[in-house]
Amino acid sequence: MTASDLPQPDAAPSSAAALHQLKQLLKSDPAFAMALRATTSTNEAARLVAVHGVHVTPEALWRHRGTLESGGMPTWRG
């Protein structure tokens, strides 16, 4: 049996797809947006986001912190 014969795991959604999904959630759910703004770290934010079905790493959240909401304001302090 070769490696190509082994079952392949389903591909995880890309970071870009997850961030797009997160932006849509922020636009459609004001309570979620307020809760995300109230988080104090990217780890806390990633846990909150995961509870809502979007799986994105704290690192990806940090890299895109100024683009998650309109106006480009950073979500977490640097």
Sequence and secondary structure as in RCSB ss.txt:
>XXXX:A:sequence
MTASDLPQPDAAPSSAAALHQLKQLLKSDPAFAMALRATTSTNEAARLVAVHGVHVTPEALWRHRGTLESGGMPT
WRG
>XXXX:A:secstr
  GGGS        HHHHHHHHHHHHHH HHHHHHHHH  SHHHHHHHHHHTT    HHHHHHTTTTSSTT   S
S  
